Amino acid sequence: MAEILLFHHAQGLTPGVIAFADELRHAGHIVHTPDLFDGRTFDSIESGMKFVRELGFEEVMARGEQAAASLPQALVYAGFSLGVVPAQMLAQTRPGAQGALFFYSCVPVSEFGQSWPPDVPVQVHGMDADPYFVDEGDIDAARELIAEAQNGELFLYSGDQHYFADSSLPSYNAQATVLLLQRVLAFLLTLSH
């Protein structure tokens, strides 16, 4: 059993993010899903990112740190897209990380001022034709991270959707999500052995 801190994407803490967390809970894991937007959700990535720009990335990061502050250090940090930013920052800089799961996004390791911790396994998942993941450099950051991590995997899925594992959004891809969940659950199983 792992304890996971899972951060939502730019459309907020959607029913699809909760449903994904529930899948992990059904497998016996403890999953925390903090709401970085104080209950607000958005009907598009663009409107969510407009709110994020108004809020400020620093505030998003600070809220992520606040969410982790009352939790044990032995956490798996996970995030969907925007949520990868606080998840990666915490996995990379907060002592005790057990693992990291990054969905649809990855930040250059250099962004957080230190190298990837050698004992923290990581998975990155994204679609091979997702314009956000591929064209904005996230796939390159993911490849660099996987090369640096002692135990890292990059999984690419066929398609061009960004939030493909969020069952509450039109971008949902059930087939890719089943495979993603299998890989995530296998990863979490390795952490408890």
C-alpha positions in Angstrom: 0.0 0.0 0.0 1.2 3.5 -0.9 0.2 6.9 0.3 -0.3 9.2 -2.7 -0.6 13.0 -3.0 -2.4 13.5 -6.3 -2.7 17.0 -7.8 -5.4 17.9 -10.3 -5.0 19.6 -13.7 -5.9 23.1 -14.8 -9.6 22.4 -15.1 -9.6 21.8 -11.4 -10.6 18.9 -9.2 -13.0 17.3 -11.7 -15.1 14.2 -11.1 -12.7 12.4 -13.4 -9.7 13.2 -11.2 -11.7 11.9 -8.2 -12.7 8.8 -10.1 -9.1 8.1 -11.0 -8.1 8.6 -7.3 -10.9 6.2 -6.4 -9.5 3.5 -8.7 -6.2 3.7 -6.7 -8.1 3.7 -3.4 -10.0 0.5 -4.5 -6.6 -1.1 -5.0 -5.8 -0.4 -1.3 -3.8 2.8 -1.6 -4.4 6.0 0.4 -4.9 8.9 -2.0 -5.0 12.6 -1.0 -6.6 14.9 -3.6 -6.2 18.5 -2.5 -8.2 21.2 -4.3 -5.7 23.9 -5.3 -8.5 26.0 -6.8 -10.8 26.2 -3.7 -13.6 24.4 -5.4 -13.5 26.1 -8.8 -13.5 24.0 -12.0 -13.3 25.1 -15.6 -14.8 23.9 -18.8 -11.6 24.2 -20.9 -7.9 24.1 -20.4 -7.7 27.7 -21.6 -10.1 29.1 -19.0 -8.3 27.0 -16.3 -4.9 28.4 -17.3 -6.3 31.9 -17.4 -7.3 31.4 -13.7 -3.8 29.9 -13.0 -2.1 32.9 -14.5 -4.3 35.2 -12.3 -3.6 33.1 -9.3 0.2 32.8 -10.1 2.3 29.7 -10.5 4.1 30.5 -7.3 0.7 30.3 -5.5 -0.1 27.0 -7.1 3.3 25.7 -5.9 2.7 27.1 -2.4 -0.7 25.4 -2.2 1.0 22.2 -3.3 3.5 22.5 -0.5 0.8 23.3 2.0 -1.1 20.2 1.0 2.0 18.1 1.7 3.0 19.8 4.9 0.6 17.9 7.2 1.3 14.5 5.5 4.1 12.0 6.1 7.3 12.4 4.1 7.0 8.8 2.7 4.6 9.8 -0.2 4.2 9.1 -3.8 3.7 12.4 -5.6 1.4 12.4 -8.6 0.0 15.0 -10.8 -2.1 15.6 -13.9 -0.6 18.2 -16.3 -0.5 21.5 -14.2 -0.5 19.2 -11.1 2.8 17.8 -12.2 4.5 21.1 -11.3 3.9 20.8 -7.5 4.2 17.0 -7.7 7.6 17.1 -9.4 8.8 19.9 -7.2 7.9 17.9 -4.0 9.2 14.6 -5.4 12.5 16.3 -6.3 13.0 18.5 -3.2 11.1 17.1 -0.2 12.9 14.3 1.6 11.3 10.9 1.8 9.6 10.6 -1.6 8.7 7.0 -2.4 7.9 7.6 -6.1 6.5 9.9 -8.7 3.7 9.6 -11.3 3.5 12.4 -13.9 0.5 12.4 -16.3 0.6 14.4 -19.5 3.4 16.7 -18.4 7.0 16.9 -17.2 9.2 19.9 -16.1 12.9 20.1 -16.8 14.7 18.7 -13.8 16.9 21.8 -13.6 13.7 23.9 -12.8 13.9 22.9 -9.2 17.6 23.5 -8.6 18.8 20.0 -7.9 19.1 16.7 -9.7 16.5 14.0 -9.5 16.9 11.9 -6.3 18.5 8.6 -7.3 16.3 6.5 -5.1 12.9 7.9 -6.3 11.3 5.8 -9.1 9.2 7.7 -11.6 6.8 7.1 -14.4 5.7 9.7 -17.0 2.6 9.0 -19.2 1.5 11.0 -22.2 0.0 10.7 -25.7 2.4 10.6 -28.6 0.6 13.3 -30.6 -0.7 15.5 -27.7 0.3 19.0 -28.7 0.7 20.2 -25.1 3.0 17.2 -24.2 5.0 16.9 -27.4 5.1 20.5 -28.9 5.7 22.3 -25.6 8.8 20.3 -24.7 7.3 18.1 -22.0 8.3 14.9 -23.8 11.9 16.1 -24.0 11.9 17.0 -20.3 10.4 13.5 -19.6 13.2 11.8 -21.7 15.9 13.7 -19.8 14.3 12.9 -16.4 14.0 9.2 -17.3 17.7 9.2 -18.4 18.7 10.7 -15.1 16.5 8.6 -12.8 17.9 5.2 -11.8 14.4 3.8 -12.1 12.3 5.7 -14.6 9.8 4.9 -17.4 8.2 6.9 -20.1 5.0 5.5 -21.5 3.5 6.9 -24.7 0.0 6.2 -25.8 -1.4 6.6 -29.3 -3.5 9.7 -29.7 -3.6 13.5 -29.4 -5.7 14.1 -26.3 -4.2 15.9 -23.3 -6.5 14.9 -20.3 -7.1 11.4 -21.7 -7.5 9.7 -18.2 -10.2 12.1 -17.0 -13.4 10.2 -17.4 -15.5 13.4 -16.9 -14.1 15.2 -19.9 -14.6 14.8 -23.7 -10.8 14.1 -24.1 -11.2 10.8 -22.2 -9.8 7.7 -23.8 -11.0 4.6 -22.0 -8.6 2.1 -23.7 -5.5 4.2 -22.9 -6.7 4.8 -19.4 -7.1 1.1 -18.7 -3.5 0.6 -19.8 -2.3 3.6 -17.8 -4.0 2.3 -14.6 -2.5 -1.1 -15.0 1.0 0.4 -15.3 0.4 2.8 -12.3 -0.9 -0.1 -10.1 2.1 -2.3 -11.1 4.4 0.6 -10.2 2.7 1.2 -6.8 3.0 -2.6 -6.1 6.7 -2.5 -6.6 7.0 0.3 -4.0 5.5 -1.9 -1.3 8.0 -4.7 -1.7 
